[in-house]
Amino acid sequence: MDPKEQPAKPFVVVHGDVNQSRSAQATAALRGAVVAIGNFDGVHRGHRAVIGAAMARAARLKVPAAAFTFEPHPRVFLRPGEPLFRLTPESTKLRLLAATGLDGAIVLNFNAGLAALSAEDFIAEILVGRFAISGAVIGFDFHFGHKRSGSPAFLSAQGQMRGFSVDVVPPLEDEGRPVSSGTIRTALEAGRVVEAAELIGHPWFVTGEVIHGEKRGRELGFPTANMALDPGCGLKHGIYAVRVGLKGRHYDGVASFGRRPTFDNGSALLEIFLFDFAGDLYGQQLDVALIGWIRPELRFDSADALVQRMHDDADQARAVLARMPDAFPPI
């Protein structure tokens, strides 16, 4: 069989909880893996440096390589009243982790039991006792255990004592900007989707089901597919050039994210107009990649003025997308 025709290896996902008994073992496919440990929100270039180091170490040891991550995001559990702009919810994060070539992911439930576990017990009971890791790879600023008491230096010392390798990946910068989830969130909150894509390594995208709306777009000659994003989404309200994935095909379009101030100033929606597309999208799952910023959300004095601006927006979006014909996340 031609190597190009080889079926893709399965991506194994193991969900675990700190309160599971010792008998609740990792699947045989991931036991003894080298694990890249982190929250991995966004699976950006910095994260992929950690993942790449884990895959390289695993190849040398001839063992699997896996991501070791946490859900919900620890900040959501520790500060429940403080909204978090998640770059990638769990399902999206796992899709992107699978695209890196890892053998799988271990998703540990972040709950009160895990938050109270000491750094030493996390290593002894979880990493070694339950998953028998061969190695761990972390970022330079990764901390773990009760009150974040476990440092990279502590993990390295424990690895030497308990017989697993530890690699600490240094910080990554892009033209002076730290490649981090926080920096990416800040860029998206300002509508700087091109900058966010540079830091992530591909366009930022959202996934959701098309829902019924007020159908005003159809009346205006711009029928839209509407999606309700997570309430914590901090993306700047405005108009964007987008590329949409649907059932293995890509479609170009223009999208508005906001509250429709010309009409109802209601709850925020993502409204997508696909170019050169005809069909019923209700109930379909779309991947919407934000390729370029067009303008902020505005209030217009009339529907006619809005329609004229929508034509201009569509023309600008087509021009942006023509310059980036292959831009899409690796999913």
Rosetta blueprint (number, residue, H / E / L):
1 M L
2 D L
3 P H
4 K H
5 E H
6 Q L
7 P L
8 A L
9 K L
10 P L
11 F L
12 V E
13 V E
14 V E
15 H E
16 G E
17 D L
18 V L
19 N L
20 Q L
21 S L
22 R L
23 S L
24 A L
25 Q L
26 A L
27 T L
28 A L
29 A L
30 L L
31 R L
32 G L
33 A L
34 V E
35 V E
36 A E
37 I E
38 G L
39 N L
40 F L
41 D L
42 G L
43 V L
44 H L
45 R H
46 G H
47 H H
48 R H
49 A H
50 V H
51 I H
52 G H
53 A H
54 A H
55 M H
56 A H
57 R H
58 A H
59 A H
60 R H
61 L H
62 K L
63 V L
64 P L
65 A E
66 A E
67 A E
68 F E
69 T E
70 F E
71 E E
72 P L
73 H L
74 P H
75 R H
76 V H
77 F H
78 L H
79 R L
80 P L
81 G L
82 E L
83 P L
84 L L
85 F L
86 R L
87 L L
88 T L
89 P L
90 E H
91 S H
92 T H
93 K H
94 L H
95 R H
96 L H
97 L H
98 A H
99 A H
100 T L
101 G L
102 L L
103 D L
104 G E
105 A E
106 I E
107 V E
108 L E
109 N E
110 F L
111 N L
112 A H
113 G H
114 L H
115 A H
116 A H
117 L L
118 S L
119 A H
120 E H
121 D H
122 F H
123 I H
124 A H
125 E H
126 I H
127 L H
128 V H
129 G H
130 R H
131 F L
132 A L
133 I L
134 S L
135 G E
136 A E
137 V E
138 I E
139 G E
140 F L
141 D L
142 F L
143 H L
144 F E
145 G L
146 H H
147 K H
148 R H
149 S L
150 G E
151 S L
152 P H
153 A H
154 F H
155 L H
156 S H
157 A H
158 Q H
159 G H
160 Q H
161 M H
162 R H
163 G L
164 F L
165 S E
166 V E
167 D E
168 V E
169 V E
170 P L
171 P L
172 L L
173 E E
174 D E
175 E L
176 G L
177 R E
178 P E
179 V L
180 S L
181 S H
182 G H
183 T H
184 I H
185 R H
186 T H
187 A H
188 L H
189 E H
190 A L
191 G L
192 R L
193 V H
194 V H
195 E H
196 A H
197 A H
198 E H
199 L H
200 I H
201 G L
202 H L
203 P L
204 W L
205 F E
206 V E
207 T E
208 G E
209 E E
210 V L
211 I E
212 H L
213 G L
214 E L
215 K L
216 R H
217 G H
218 R H
219 E H
220 L L
221 G L
222 F L
223 P L
224 T L
225 A E
226 N E
227 M E
228 A L
229 L L
230 D L
231 P L
232 G L
233 C L
234 G L
235 L L
236 K L
237 H L
238 G E
239 I E
240 Y E
241 A E
242 V E
243 R E
244 V E
245 G E
246 L E
247 K L
248 G L
249 R E
250 H E
251 Y E
252 D E
253 G E
254 V E
255 A E
256 S E
257 F E
258 G E
259 R L
260 R L
261 P L
262 T L
263 F L
264 D L
265 N L
266 G L
267 S L
268 A L
269 L E
270 L E
271 E E
272 I E
273 F E
274 L E
275 F L
276 D L
277 F L
278 A L
279 G L
280 D L
281 L L
282 Y L
283 G L
284 Q L
285 Q E
286 L E
287 D E
288 V E
289 A E
290 L E
291 I E
292 G E
293 W E
294 I E
295 R E
296 P E
297 E L
298 L L
299 R L
300 F L
301 D L
302 S L
303 A H
304 D H
305 A H
306 L H
307 V H
308 Q H
309 R H
310 M H
311 H H
312 D H
313 D H
314 A H
315 D H
316 Q H
317 A H
318 R H
319 A H
320 V H
321 L H
322 A H
323 R L
324 M L
325 P L
326 D L
327 A L
328 F L
329 P L
330 P L
331 I L
